[in-house]
Amino acid sequence: MVEDRIRNIESRVQSSTNLPDPAKAELLDLLAAMRAELQGVQKEHLDRAQESAPPPPHGESLDDALGGITSTVTELEATHPRLAELLNRLAVALANMGI
């Protein structure tokens, strides 16, 4: 699933006519580094990171649900700091491009 998403993003970046070549190269480099880093990540951590937060059950506050997401991200950062750094760099690069 993650590999499919990376391929999809790569395909969109490569076919984009709105991104300058340096921006494309930066994004493709980040995606390649992320792919290499993911090879070492254990499946259980990927499964947890990919889970989307379900709607809060009756009686659970939004704060509690967000706390669960925050703890998952914190665990990913602690167990796979390089991957967390790459994800952050990708998000920042996309945000700086207005994407």
C-alpha positions in Angstrom: 0.0 0.0 0.0 2.8 2.5 0.9 4.8 1.5 -2.2 1.7 2.1 -4.3 1.3 5.5 -2.8 4.9 6.4 -3.5 4.6 5.2 -7.1 1.4 7.3 -7.5 3.1 10.4 -6.1 6.2 9.8 -8.3 4.0 9.5 -11.4 2.1 12.7 -10.6 5.3 14.6 -10.0 6.9 13.4 -13.2 3.9 14.2 -15.3 3.3 17.6 -13.7 3.6 20.5 -16.1 3.3 23.0 -13.3 6.4 22.1 -11.3 9.8 23.4 -12.2 12.5 20.8 -12.8 14.4 21.6 -9.5 11.1 21.1 -7.6 10.5 17.8 -9.4 14.0 16.6 -8.7 13.7 17.5 -5.0 10.4 15.7 -4.6 11.7 12.6 -6.5 14.8 12.5 -4.4 12.8 12.6 -1.2 10.5 9.9 -2.4 13.5 7.7 -3.4 15.0 8.2 0.1 11.7 7.4 1.7 11.4 4.2 -0.4 14.9 3.1 0.7 14.1 3.9 4.4 10.8 2.0 4.3 12.6 -1.2 3.4 13.9 -1.4 6.9 10.6 -0.6 8.7 8.8 -3.4 10.3 5.3 -4.2 9.0 3.6 -3.6 12.4 4.8 0.0 12.5 3.7 0.7 9.0 0.2 -0.8 9.7 -0.1 1.5 12.7 1.1 4.5 10.8 -1.4 3.9 7.9 -4.4 3.4 10.1 -6.8 6.3 9.9 -8.4 7.5 13.0 -12.0 6.2 13.2 -14.7 8.6 14.3 -14.7 9.0 18.0 -17.0 6.4 19.6 -19.9 7.7 21.7 -18.4 9.2 24.8 -14.9 9.7 23.5 -13.9 13.3 22.9 -12.2 14.6 19.8 -9.2 15.4 22.1 -8.9 11.8 23.1 -9.0 10.7 19.5 -6.4 13.3 18.5 -4.3 12.1 21.4 -4.2 8.6 19.9 -3.0 10.0 16.6 -0.4 12.0 18.4 0.9 9.0 20.3 1.2 7.0 17.1 3.2 9.8 15.4 5.4 10.1 18.5 6.1 6.4 18.4 6.9 6.5 14.7 9.3 9.3 15.4 11.0 7.4 18.2 11.3 4.1 16.4 12.1 5.4 12.9 13.5 8.9 13.2 14.9 9.0 9.7 11.6 8.0 8.2 9.8 10.7 10.3 12.4 13.3 9.1 11.8 12.3 5.4 8.0 12.5 5.8 8.4 15.9 7.4 10.7 17.2 4.7 8.3 15.9 2.0 5.4 17.7 3.7 7.4 20.9 4.0 8.5 20.8 0.4 4.9 20.3 -0.8 3.6 23.1 1.5 6.3 25.4 0.2 5.2 24.7 -3.4 1.6 25.4 -2.4 0.5 21.8 -2.8 
